[in-house]
Amino acid sequence: MDIKKKLKPYEQNLLNDGVFLVKSLADENSVVSKPLDPTKAKNVPSDVSDDINDLLRNSRQHHEVFGSLAMESRTFYGRPPSDIDVAVEFPDQAAQSFGQALANKGHRVRIRNIPEHQAVRIEVEKNGGNWVEALDLHSNYNHLQGRDTKPVFIEPIPPDTVEGINIQTANEQLIRKGNSAMRYNEQTGEFGARKHRRCKDVTDFITTARLLIDSKQLRAEAVLKRVEKRKKEGDPIFSTGIPTNMREQRAYDDLAEVKKERMALASWKHYAKSQKCNVKNIDRDPIPENLEQMFIQQAVNKSGLEVNKIRFKSKKGFRELAFDDPNNLYPSLNDVFKMGVVDDVTPETKETGFIVNYFPGLGIKPNRKSLKNKSRKPINKQNKKPKKSKSKY
């Protein structure tokens, strides 16, 4: 039976808006990609920060840092993390290594197994004899199996590797938190996450969605600024109008989607307030305006680099990703020769006088001269019928 038929009208609207947000933003990435900073977790002693990063970086086990500390590296303002959540192949072995690193710095440590979650918890003693959770180590299998697949099923998104450490992406966090916040309990007939973590998942879903919406809008605005600059410079490439229109149209389409996404997000903010959640962090800007202007300027200056490959590594600098992002919406000149589409213009373009005459998907036919004698198929001599011999008899 359709879940929507079991929900109240306002829950149906909330479900529709939530599903729309997850599907619309699942391919987006945050423009922020800071290195992992264990000192941001309040329960983790600051003097073991480098040791934890070194253990993660040099580990032979496949790992992924997730949770609030991972999201701290994707935004400038988010929920303050208290511990570190890591998925590894063998939590018991990893716990011994992390525990030893803490003990070497003089901290009292105890390790607790949590069999029902296939996890190992490392606790440290704080001032006053209080024990607090510093690291939560989960198995990779449990981390994957604990991922809700309803109401929106999307394949797991692999983590980003930043300075040798695998960190969960913001869009993977959105999918996980969104499905948790939109959970439907068949037994109780309740809509929403489990009560003990409802406010946490709802607020995380809202703040992550806000981050991705802002990132999407920022990239589109950066592309439009690039176009504006090239037009003012009188670039001859733009005289055809076709590459410009393609680039501009995609940016304007993104900005139109952003308006719809913000409207859907507003209903979830209202829901969070109705659940009496602590909403003080919801309205905080994940990317301050001065940093947005810095990003746009960087994108304009680096016009030969894909917009999707420019990320903040701090409030003062950027990192330029080297990989080809399969979700990239704004390819650079390097991709022109692969795709046959001009999307970014660099000085090299002007020098070589490179001209594109084939635009896939636009119905524009390629230059016929370039296809001359290329479409003819070789004759199969074995199947060729023999000619009749002309004989006077």
Protein Blocks (a to p, Z undefined) as FASTA:
>chain_A
ZZklmpcfklmmmmmmmmmmmmmmmmpccfbdcdddfklpmklcfklmmmmmmmmmmpcb
dcddehjllmmmmpfbdcddfbdcdddfblmlmmmmmmmmmmmnopacdddddfknopac
dddddehhiacdfbdcddfklmmmmpcfbfbdcdddddddeehiacddfklmmmmmmmmm
mpccfknopacddfklmmmmmmmmmmmmmmmmmmmmmmmmmmmmmmmmmmmnopaklmno
mmmmmmmmmmmmmmmmmmmmmmmmmmmmmmmmmnopafklmmpcfbdfklmmmmmmmmmm
mmmbcfklpccfbfkbccddfbdcfkbcbdcfklmmmnopafbdcfklmmnopacfbdgh
klpacdfklmgoklpccddfklpccdddddfZZ
